[in-house]
Amino acid sequence: MIPAKKNHSAFVRTDLLDRVGIYLVGAVLVVIGDFVSDEFLTVTNLLSVLNAVALLGIVATGMAFVTYSGNMADLSMPSIMAFSGIICVSALPLGFTVALTAGILAGLLIGAMNGFIVGRFNANPILWTLAVTFFMEGFMRFAWSNNQVYPDIEPGTAGFKLIGLFRMSIGSVPLVVVVMVLLFIAGHFVIVHTRFGIESKLVGSSKPAARTTGIDVSRVILLDFLVAAFCASIAGIFLTSMNKLGVFYLGKGYDFKAVTAVVIGGMTLRGGRGTMPGVLGGVLVIGLLTNIMTFMGIGAFEQNIVTGGVFIAVVGLHQRQLCRRGKDYA
């Protein structure tokens, strides 16, 4: 009986570390950043950090649902971002509201396809969404003749409103940061307090067990991919607004960064475990780490190496913990 109590205590400590550990890492980075530069802890710089990771945070919110439900990652999210942006710009002659709606619906269409194929036919989510990425890139290149799509940015036009979307602020806080925070709050509420969130956890923990309890696994997976596509669409429209154009390559790299934030934040790729506050912590840690490296004069390529190394280390740590629990992969 004593070993069992010890194991239980170890699990409790591990769960506690998963919940608050990422914020301890963030606190350490804040101390390091203050040592690196006197400008690090200024309000201007911290708002800059939030603004820099806002799009990543929006994408990571959606990615968290896919990971939480045991489907590892949606690698088509960059393509969803690009496609939503292109459709939004192309639909601007119909009005600003119509364009935003069209962009989001375009992303949801891809998400519905992903969720249906993965949920109904048990397709490998990595291979399927990677294939969708290649298909969508080819389709966008062909449909728009490999060209960038520019909005009409004359004052008073729908295009002018679109390019101002990313630059809009509520008080001193950028709108994109407000949207990120609201999506994280909504995501946390859904995962913790709704039937869909509980079912996603059960599906992520064990699909066969979830089926025996009467859960429609295919429906849950479909909804999880729809949430991911919705978040990617919003991020894609903001990214299009920031760049003032729509093009097939917008969004590249956000899939890996989002998975990194999700895993660093305590969600396991196996599914069924993790929290949205943890994911938010993962996003903030990436932002702080990138900001510190920028102050240190470290280039973009070197930053990618560091971020990749952090991802590998965290996945390795999760693997070790799961092996102790008798599970096979992170």
ZAMAR-16073 format. One record per residue (C-alpha): chain; x, y, z; residue number from 1. Coordinates in steps of 0.001 Angstrom, whole numbers, plus 500000, padded with zeros to 6 digits. Layout:
REM ZAMAR-16073
r chain:A | east:X | north:Y | up:Z | resi:NUM .
...
This chain:
REM ZAMAR-16073
r chain:A | east:500000 | north:500000 | up:500000 | resi:1 .
r chain:A | east:502857 | north:502383 | up:500721 | resi:2 .
r chain:A | east:504250 | north:502276 | up:497153 | resi:3 .
r chain:A | east:500759 | north:503046 | up:495838 | resi:4 .
r chain:A | east:500566 | north:506129 | up:498054 | resi:5 .
r chain:A | east:503971 | north:507233 | up:496827 | resi:6 .
r chain:A | east:502880 | north:506809 | up:493210 | resi:7 .
r chain:A | east:499712 | north:508793 | up:493853 | resi:8 .
r chain:A | east:501732 | north:511584 | up:495426 | resi:9 .
r chain:A | east:504102 | north:511582 | up:492465 | resi:10 .
r chain:A | east:501159 | north:511892 | up:490043 | resi:11 .
r chain:A | east:499747 | north:514792 | up:492067 | resi:12 .
r chain:A | east:503109 | north:516571 | up:491964 | resi:13 .
r chain:A | east:503366 | north:515974 | up:488222 | resi:14 .
r chain:A | east:499873 | north:517354 | up:487594 | resi:15 .
r chain:A | east:500681 | north:520388 | up:489727 | resi:16 .
r chain:A | east:503915 | north:520915 | up:487786 | resi:17 .
r chain:A | east:501991 | north:520726 | up:484493 | resi:18 .
r chain:A | east:499577 | north:523403 | up:485719 | resi:19 .
r chain:A | east:502002 | north:525954 | up:487141 | resi:20 .
r chain:A | east:505405 | north:524850 | up:485864 | resi:21 .
r chain:A | east:505161 | north:526773 | up:482613 | resi:22 .
r chain:A | east:504525 | north:529991 | up:484519 | resi:23 .
r chain:A | east:507562 | north:529309 | up:486686 | resi:24 .
r chain:A | east:509545 | north:529062 | up:483460 | resi:25 .
r chain:A | east:507969 | north:532345 | up:482378 | resi:26 .
r chain:A | east:508988 | north:533981 | up:485658 | resi:27 .
r chain:A | east:512576 | north:532807 | up:485164 | resi:28 .
r chain:A | east:512566 | north:534250 | up:481640 | resi:29 .
r chain:A | east:511286 | north:537579 | up:482974 | resi:30 .
r chain:A | east:514236 | north:537718 | up:485397 | resi:31 .
r chain:A | east:516651 | north:536820 | up:482600 | resi:32 .
r chain:A | east:515090 | north:539391 | up:480293 | resi:33 .
r chain:A | east:515407 | north:542117 | up:482901 | resi:34 .
r chain:A | east:519082 | north:541220 | up:483255 | resi:35 .
r chain:A | east:519613 | north:541251 | up:479467 | resi:36 .
r chain:A | east:518017 | north:544651 | up:478829 | resi:37 .
r chain:A | east:516670 | north:547536 | up:480893 | resi:38 .
r chain:A | east:513908 | north:547942 | up:478301 | resi:39 .
r chain:A | east:512580 | north:544421 | up:478760 | resi:40 .
r chain:A | east:510132 | north:545131 | up:481595 | resi:41 .
r chain:A | east:508737 | north:548321 | up:480100 | resi:42 .
r chain:A | east:505023 | north:548416 | up:479315 | resi:43 .
r chain:A | east:505815 | north:549123 | up:475671 | resi:44 .
r chain:A | east:507987 | north:546022 | up:475322 | resi:45 .
r chain:A | east:505591 | north:543711 | up:477174 | resi:46 .
r chain:A | east:502703 | north:544877 | up:474985 | resi:47 .
r chain:A | east:504969 | north:544270 | up:472013 | resi:48 .
r chain:A | east:505524 | north:540702 | up:473217 | resi:49 .
r chain:A | east:501780 | north:540134 | up:473530 | resi:50 .
r chain:A | east:501168 | north:541630 | up:470093 | resi:51 .
r chain:A | east:503893 | north:539441 | up:468603 | resi:52 .
r chain:A | east:502415 | north:536201 | up:469965 | resi:53 .
r chain:A | east:498718 | north:537076 | up:469554 | resi:54 .
r chain:A | east:498347 | north:535318 | up:466210 | resi:55 .
r chain:A | east:500222 | north:532296 | up:467547 | resi:56 .
r chain:A | east:497953 | north:532293 | up:470590 | resi:57 .
r chain:A | east:494837 | north:532287 | up:468418 | resi:58 .
r chain:A | east:496156 | north:529384 | up:466334 | resi:59 .
r chain:A | east:497321 | north:527498 | up:469439 | resi:60 .
r chain:A | east:493841 | north:527793 | up:470967 | resi:61 .
r chain:A | east:492399 | north:525853 | up:468053 | resi:62 .
r chain:A | east:495329 | north:523437 | up:467865 | resi:63 .
r chain:A | east:494805 | north:522604 | up:471545 | resi:64 .
r chain:A | east:491375 | north:521119 | up:470792 | resi:65 .
r chain:A | east:492818 | north:518823 | up:468125 | resi:66 .
r chain:A | east:495639 | north:517703 | up:470417 | resi:67 .
r chain:A | east:493330 | north:517342 | up:473429 | resi:68 .
r chain:A | east:491074 | north:514979 | up:471481 | resi:69 .
r chain:A | east:493995 | north:512659 | up:470702 | resi:70 .
r chain:A | east:494613 | north:513731 | up:467107 | resi:71 .
r chain:A | east:498100 | north:515151 | up:467718 | resi:72 .
r chain:A | east:498092 | north:518151 | up:465362 | resi:73 .
r chain:A | east:496367 | north:519796 | up:462412 | resi:74 .
r chain:A | east:499171 | north:520578 | up:459964 | resi:75 .
r chain:A | east:496750 | north:522185 | up:457511 | resi:76 .
r chain:A | east:496218 | north:525243 | up:459716 | resi:77 .
r chain:A | east:498713 | north:527421 | up:457766 | resi:78 .
r chain:A | east:496812 | north:526615 | up:454570 | resi:79 .
r chain:A | east:493534 | north:527449 | up:456296 | resi:80 .
r chain:A | east:495011 | north:530785 | up:457359 | resi:81 .
r chain:A | east:496173 | north:531582 | up:453828 | resi:82 .
r chain:A | east:492939 | north:530422 | up:452171 | resi:83 .
r chain:A | east:490749 | north:532377 | up:454584 | resi:84 .
r chain:A | east:492804 | north:535492 | up:453905 | resi:85 .
r chain:A | east:492636 | north:535138 | up:450127 | resi:86 .
r chain:A | east:488893 | north:534510 | up:450168 | resi:87 .
r chain:A | east:488369 | north:537468 | up:452496 | resi:88 .
r chain:A | east:490284 | north:539824 | up:450186 | resi:89 .
r chain:A | east:488547 | north:538439 | up:447080 | resi:90 .
r chain:A | east:485115 | north:538981 | up:448662 | resi:91 .
r chain:A | east:485774 | north:542599 | up:449722 | resi:92 .
r chain:A | east:483751 | north:544043 | up:446775 | resi:93 .
r chain:A | east:480699 | north:542481 | up:448462 | resi:94 .
r chain:A | east:481308 | north:544406 | up:451691 | resi:95 .
r chain:A | east:483492 | north:544163 | up:454781 | resi:96 .
r chain:A | east:481130 | north:541971 | up:456828 | resi:97 .
r chain:A | east:480478 | north:539624 | up:453925 | resi:98 .
r chain:A | east:484225 | north:539331 | up:453304 | resi:99 .
r chain:A | east:484962 | north:538423 | up:456929 | resi:100 .
r chain:A | east:482155 | north:535872 | up:456927 | resi:101 .
r chain:A | east:483332 | north:534363 | up:453640 | resi:102 .
r chain:A | east:486886 | north:534056 | up:454938 | resi:103 .
r chain:A | east:485796 | north:532262 | up:458100 | resi:104 .
r chain:A | east:483417 | north:529954 | up:456216 | resi:105 .
r chain:A | east:486182 | north:529059 | up:453755 | resi:106 .
r chain:A | east:488369 | north:527941 | up:456660 | resi:107 .
r chain:A | east:485537 | north:526042 | up:458293 | resi:108 .
r chain:A | east:484987 | north:524143 | up:455036 | resi:109 .
r chain:A | east:488522 | north:522761 | up:455216 | resi:110 .
r chain:A | east:488118 | north:522033 | up:458923 | resi:111 .
r chain:A | east:484889 | north:520130 | up:458270 | resi:112 .
r chain:A | east:486628 | north:518025 | up:455632 | resi:113 .
r chain:A | east:489519 | north:517272 | up:457991 | resi:114 .
r chain:A | east:487237 | north:516394 | up:460877 | resi:115 .
r chain:A | east:484998 | north:514180 | up:458728 | resi:116 .
r chain:A | east:487858 | north:512192 | up:457201 | resi:117 .
r chain:A | east:489818 | north:511776 | up:460437 | resi:118 .
r chain:A | east:486754 | north:511096 | up:462579 | resi:119 .
r chain:A | east:484713 | north:508921 | up:460238 | resi:120 .
r chain:A | east:487482 | north:506960 | up:458512 | resi:121 .
r chain:A | east:490095 | north:507047 | up:461282 | resi:122 .
r chain:A | east:492668 | north:508586 | up:458940 | resi:123 .
r chain:A | east:496054 | north:509462 | up:460378 | resi:124 .
r chain:A | east:495620 | north:513161 | up:461305 | resi:125 .
r chain:A | east:499245 | north:514062 | up:460569 | resi:126 .
r chain:A | east:499353 | north:512441 | up:457136 | resi:127 .
r chain:A | east:495884 | north:513637 | up:456149 | resi:128 .
r chain:A | east:496302 | north:517271 | up:457166 | resi:129 .
r chain:A | east:499782 | north:517335 | up:455600 | resi:130 .
r chain:A | east:498242 | north:516111 | up:452350 | resi:131 .
r chain:A | east:495570 | north:518806 | up:452610 | resi:132 .
r chain:A | east:498320 | north:521393 | up:453058 | resi:133 .
r chain:A | east:500001 | north:520359 | up:449804 | resi:134 .
r chain:A | east:496670 | north:520245 | up:447971 | resi:135 .
r chain:A | east:495530 | north:523650 | up:449194 | resi:136 .
r chain:A | east:498848 | north:525292 | up:448348 | resi:137 .
r chain:A | east:498647 | north:523900 | up:444816 | resi:138 .
r chain:A | east:495004 | north:524912 | up:444511 | resi:139 .
r chain:A | east:495664 | north:528492 | up:445641 | resi:140 .
r chain:A | east:498638 | north:528791 | up:443311 | resi:141 .
r chain:A | east:496532 | north:527569 | up:440393 | resi:142 .
r chain:A | east:493335 | north:529489 | up:441155 | resi:143 .
r chain:A | east:495085 | north:532827 | up:441649 | resi:144 .
r chain:A | east:497840 | north:532215 | up:439064 | resi:145 .
r chain:A | east:500522 | north:532204 | up:441771 | resi:146 .
r chain:A | east:499801 | north:535892 | up:442387 | resi:147 .
r chain:A | east:499268 | north:537928 | up:445503 | resi:148 .
r chain:A | east:495763 | north:539363 | up:446002 | resi:149 .
r chain:A | east:495667 | north:543015 | up:447069 | resi:150 .
r chain:A | east:492676 | north:544807 | up:448624 | resi:151 .
r chain:A | east:491550 | north:548266 | up:447563 | resi:152 .
r chain:A | east:492909 | north:550390 | up:450422 | resi:153 .
r chain:A | east:491328 | north:553707 | up:449506 | resi:154 .
r chain:A | east:489794 | north:555425 | up:452580 | resi:155 .
r chain:A | east:486181 | north:554437 | up:453099 | resi:156 .
r chain:A | east:486439 | north:551121 | up:451252 | resi:157 .
r chain:A | east:486034 | north:547643 | up:452714 | resi:158 .
r chain:A | east:489708 | north:547026 | up:451971 | resi:159 .
r chain:A | east:490674 | north:550041 | up:454063 | resi:160 .
r chain:A | east:488724 | north:548575 | up:456983 | resi:161 .
r chain:A | east:490418 | north:545221 | up:456496 | resi:162 .
r chain:A | east:493982 | north:546523 | up:456653 | resi:163 .
r chain:A | east:493058 | north:548546 | up:459732 | resi:164 .
r chain:A | east:491784 | north:545457 | up:461546 | resi:165 .
r chain:A | east:495194 | north:544264 | up:462766 | resi:166 .
r chain:A | east:496189 | north:547818 | up:463734 | resi:167 .
r chain:A | east:493022 | north:548473 | up:465724 | resi:168 .
r chain:A | east:493274 | north:548855 | up:469503 | resi:169 .
r chain:A | east:490897 | north:548877 | up:472439 | resi:170 .
r chain:A | east:492413 | north:551565 | up:474589 | resi:171 .
r chain:A | east:496127 | north:550789 | up:474569 | resi:172 .
r chain:A | east:495645 | north:547060 | up:473985 | resi:173 .
r chain:A | east:495729 | north:545801 | up:470375 | resi:174 .
r chain:A | east:492491 | north:544196 | up:469179 | resi:175 .
r chain:A | east:494323 | north:541022 | up:468156 | resi:176 .
r chain:A | east:495537 | north:540587 | up:471761 | resi:177 .
r chain:A | east:491989 | north:541042 | up:473079 | resi:178 .
r chain:A | east:490729 | north:538419 | up:470615 | resi:179 .
r chain:A | east:493467 | north:536006 | up:471696 | resi:180 .
r chain:A | east:492568 | north:536386 | up:475375 | resi:181 .
r chain:A | east:488831 | north:536010 | up:474703 | resi:182 .
r chain:A | east:489422 | north:532845 | up:472673 | resi:183 .
r chain:A | east:491572 | north:531372 | up:475449 | resi:184 .
r chain:A | east:488861 | north:532138 | up:478014 | resi:185 .
r chain:A | east:486184 | north:530640 | up:475774 | resi:186 .
r chain:A | east:488364 | north:527589 | up:475082 | resi:187 .
r chain:A | east:488978 | north:527040 | up:478793 | resi:188 .
r chain:A | east:485262 | north:527297 | up:479531 | resi:189 .
r chain:A | east:484384 | north:524828 | up:476764 | resi:190 .
r chain:A | east:486980 | north:522250 | up:477849 | resi:191 .
r chain:A | east:486164 | north:522438 | up:481568 | resi:192 .
r chain:A | east:482450 | north:523207 | up:481744 | resi:193 .
r chain:A | east:480736 | north:521762 | up:478666 | resi:194 .
r chain:A | east:479745 | north:518289 | up:477582 | resi:195 .
r chain:A | east:481749 | north:518734 | up:474382 | resi:196 .
r chain:A | east:484896 | north:519441 | up:476404 | resi:197 .
r chain:A | east:484390 | north:516400 | up:478618 | resi:198 .
r chain:A | east:483735 | north:514218 | up:475575 | resi:199 .
r chain:A | east:486886 | north:515554 | up:473890 | resi:200 .
r chain:A | east:488893 | north:514555 | up:476964 | resi:201 .
r chain:A | east:487398 | north:511054 | up:476943 | resi:202 .
r chain:A | east:488012 | north:510655 | up:473207 | resi:203 .
r chain:A | east:491586 | north:511843 | up:473662 | resi:204 .
r chain:A | east:492144 | north:509446 | up:476555 | resi:205 .
r chain:A | east:490769 | north:506396 | up:474737 | resi:206 .
r chain:A | east:488580 | north:506298 | up:471640 | resi:207 .
r chain:A | east:487431 | north:502684 | up:472197 | resi:208 .
r chain:A | east:486464 | north:503481 | up:475789 | resi:209 .
r chain:A | east:484653 | north:506625 | up:474661 | resi:210 .
r chain:A | east:482628 | north:504607 | up:472145 | resi:211 .
r chain:A | east:481581 | north:502115 | up:474817 | resi:212 .
r chain:A | east:480136 | north:504986 | up:476871 | resi:213 .
r chain:A | east:477930 | north:506042 | up:473962 | resi:214 .
r chain:A | east:479963 | north:509025 | up:472759 | resi:215 .
r chain:A | east:479775 | north:509773 | up:469046 | resi:216 .
r chain:A | east:483542 | north:509903 | up:468511 | resi:217 .
r chain:A | east:483272 | north:510984 | up:464876 | resi:218 .
r chain:A | east:481105 | north:513978 | up:465835 | resi:219 .
r chain:A | east:483472 | north:515053 | up:468620 | resi:220 .
r chain:A | east:486520 | north:514895 | up:466341 | resi:221 .
r chain:A | east:484646 | north:516817 | up:463644 | resi:222 .
r chain:A | east:483813 | north:519574 | up:466117 | resi:223 .
r chain:A | east:487405 | north:519715 | up:467393 | resi:224 .
r chain:A | east:488724 | north:520225 | up:463869 | resi:225 .
r chain:A | east:486045 | north:522848 | up:463247 | resi:226 .
r chain:A | east:487206 | north:524775 | up:466323 | resi:227 .
r chain:A | east:490786 | north:524571 | up:465055 | resi:228 .
r chain:A | east:489738 | north:525814 | up:461608 | resi:229 .
r chain:A | east:487693 | north:528656 | up:463111 | resi:230 .
r chain:A | east:490686 | north:529893 | up:465104 | resi:231 .
r chain:A | east:493010 | north:529497 | up:462117 | resi:232 .
r chain:A | east:490576 | north:531473 | up:459946 | resi:233 .
r chain:A | east:490488 | north:534367 | up:462408 | resi:234 .
r chain:A | east:494286 | north:534339 | up:462648 | resi:235 .
r chain:A | east:494538 | north:534194 | up:458850 | resi:236 .
r chain:A | east:492329 | north:537254 | up:458421 | resi:237 .
r chain:A | east:494376 | north:539186 | up:460977 | resi:238 .
r chain:A | east:497590 | north:538062 | up:459245 | resi:239 .
r chain:A | east:496208 | north:539177 | up:455892 | resi:240 .
r chain:A | east:495294 | north:542521 | up:457429 | resi:241 .
r chain:A | east:498822 | north:542890 | up:458828 | resi:242 .
r chain:A | east:500471 | north:542116 | up:455474 | resi:243 .
r chain:A | east:497864 | north:544026 | up:453415 | resi:244 .
r chain:A | east:497551 | north:541138 | up:450954 | resi:245 .
r chain:A | east:496340 | north:537593 | up:450524 | resi:246 .
r chain:A | east:498704 | north:534923 | up:449252 | resi:247 .
r chain:A | east:499158 | north:531164 | up:449498 | resi:248 .
r chain:A | east:502242 | north:531244 | up:451738 | resi:249 .
r chain:A | east:500819 | north:533332 | up:454592 | resi:250 .
r chain:A | east:500677 | north:531254 | up:457750 | resi:251 .
r chain:A | east:503691 | north:529046 | up:457083 | resi:252 .
r chain:A | east:505339 | north:527914 | up:460302 | resi:253 .
r chain:A | east:502381 | north:528555 | up:462564 | resi:254 .
r chain:A | east:501568 | north:524841 | up:462716 | resi:255 .
r chain:A | east:504899 | north:523899 | up:464316 | resi:256 .
r chain:A | east:504920 | north:526928 | up:466611 | resi:257 .
r chain:A | east:501358 | north:526201 | up:467747 | resi:258 .
r chain:A | east:502156 | north:522546 | up:468489 | resi:259 .
r chain:A | east:505248 | north:523712 | up:470378 | resi:260 .
r chain:A | east:503165 | north:526092 | up:472499 | resi:261 .
r chain:A | east:500555 | north:523396 | up:473163 | resi:262 .
r chain:A | east:503104 | north:520783 | up:474204 | resi:263 .
r chain:A | east:505231 | north:523198 | up:476242 | resi:264 .
r chain:A | east:502006 | north:524240 | up:477958 | resi:265 .
r chain:A | east:501455 | north:520723 | up:479269 | resi:266 .
r chain:A | east:499211 | north:519016 | up:476707 | resi:267 .
r chain:A | east:500430 | north:515609 | up:475607 | resi:268 .
r chain:A | east:500282 | north:514596 | up:471959 | resi:269 .
r chain:A | east:498568 | north:511408 | up:473108 | resi:270 .
r chain:A | east:495541 | north:513505 | up:474085 | resi:271 .
r chain:A | east:493140 | north:513737 | up:476992 | resi:272 .
r chain:A | east:495441 | north:515761 | up:479213 | resi:273 .
r chain:A | east:496251 | north:519456 | up:479552 | resi:274 .
r chain:A | east:494673 | north:522859 | up:480173 | resi:275 .
r chain:A | east:494073 | north:526048 | up:478227 | resi:276 .
r chain:A | east:495862 | north:528176 | up:480880 | resi:277 .
r chain:A | east:498855 | north:525923 | up:480299 | resi:278 .
r chain:A | east:498664 | north:526509 | up:476540 | resi:279 .
r chain:A | east:498481 | north:530258 | up:477140 | resi:280 .
r chain:A | east:501580 | north:529899 | up:479310 | resi:281 .
r chain:A | east:503318 | north:528052 | up:476477 | resi:282 .
r chain:A | east:502500 | north:530874 | up:474068 | resi:283 .
r chain:A | east:503798 | north:533498 | up:476506 | resi:284 .
r chain:A | east:507004 | north:531542 | up:477131 | resi:285 .
r chain:A | east:507692 | north:531376 | up:473395 | resi:286 .
r chain:A | east:507060 | north:535117 | up:473143 | resi:287 .
r chain:A | east:509343 | north:535929 | up:476071 | resi:288 .
r chain:A | east:512066 | north:533606 | up:474812 | resi:289 .
r chain:A | east:511944 | north:535135 | up:471328 | resi:290 .
r chain:A | east:511986 | north:538653 | up:472754 | resi:291 .
r chain:A | east:515014 | north:537912 | up:474927 | resi:292 .
r chain:A | east:516904 | north:536383 | up:472012 | resi:293 .
r chain:A | east:516101 | north:539455 | up:469932 | resi:294 .
r chain:A | east:517556 | north:541721 | up:472621 | resi:295 .
r chain:A | east:520635 | north:539490 | up:472633 | resi:296 .
r chain:A | east:521050 | north:539933 | up:468880 | resi:297 .
r chain:A | east:520305 | north:536298 | up:468027 | resi:298 .
r chain:A | east:519077 | north:535913 | up:464440 | resi:299 .
r chain:A | east:515848 | north:534322 | up:463230 | resi:300 .
r chain:A | east:517472 | north:531066 | up:462108 | resi:301 .
r chain:A | east:519212 | north:530618 | up:465449 | resi:302 .
r chain:A | east:515924 | north:531376 | up:467225 | resi:303 .
r chain:A | east:514274 | north:528536 | up:465303 | resi:304 .
r chain:A | east:517043 | north:526186 | up:466450 | resi:305 .
r chain:A | east:516478 | north:527172 | up:470082 | resi:306 .
r chain:A | east:512680 | north:526825 | up:469778 | resi:307 .
r chain:A | east:513071 | north:523414 | up:468150 | resi:308 .
r chain:A | east:515447 | north:522328 | up:470898 | resi:309 .
r chain:A | east:512958 | north:523395 | up:473566 | resi:310 .
r chain:A | east:510216 | north:521416 | up:471803 | resi:311 .
r chain:A | east:512389 | north:518294 | up:471647 | resi:312 .
r chain:A | east:513316 | north:518610 | up:475319 | resi:313 .
r chain:A | east:509701 | north:519026 | up:476460 | resi:314 .
r chain:A | east:508447 | north:516105 | up:474355 | resi:315 .
r chain:A | east:511263 | north:513988 | up:475795 | resi:316 .
r chain:A | east:510234 | north:514974 | up:479329 | resi:317 .
r chain:A | east:506601 | north:514088 | up:478624 | resi:318 .
r chain:A | east:507712 | north:510762 | up:477146 | resi:319 .
r chain:A | east:509630 | north:509931 | up:480302 | resi:320 .
r chain:A | east:506649 | north:510802 | up:482505 | resi:321 .
r chain:A | east:504245 | north:508724 | up:480412 | resi:322 .
r chain:A | east:506573 | north:505731 | up:480364 | resi:323 .
r chain:A | east:506515 | north:505815 | up:484156 | resi:324 .
r chain:A | east:502722 | north:505653 | up:483942 | resi:325 .
r chain:A | east:502815 | north:502686 | up:481564 | resi:326 .
r chain:A | east:501866 | north:504661 | up:478435 | resi:327 .
r chain:A | east:503661 | north:504465 | up:475125 | resi:328 .
r chain:A | east:504059 | north:507937 | up:473594 | resi:329 .
r chain:A | east:503692 | north:511627 | up:474423 | resi:330 .
